[in-house]
Amino acid sequence: MIENQKIRPSQVVGPLGEPLTLESLPPSGTTRWVVRRKAEVVAAVNGGLLTVDEACERYSLTLEEFASWQRAVDRSGMPGLRVTRIQHYKSLYERQQRY
């Protein structure tokens, strides 16, 4: 009997419209997380290139940290991932939710 295997894409569309593959993702030892790298990891997970667990293990992220990146992209796009703007976008989102 053949096991039920999930078919994964070989590439997905990255945050800037470029193709992303496992080889083009940030290296597993990445410690400096710029906006583009965060967005690439989120796009890879959203596109099915990596699972959330694989991304967290590969990049030594907590589930909460990755989820915060994903929420930021969903709410505000790539600018929401900027560390200096997190509070601004958070308050903006909360104000929008009131109305």
Secondary structure, DSSP 8 states (H G I E B T S, - for coil): ---------S-EE-TTS-EE-TTTS--TT-----HHHHHHHHHHHHHTSS-HHHHHHHHT--HHHHHHHHHHHHHH-GGGG-GGGHHHHHHHHHHHHH-
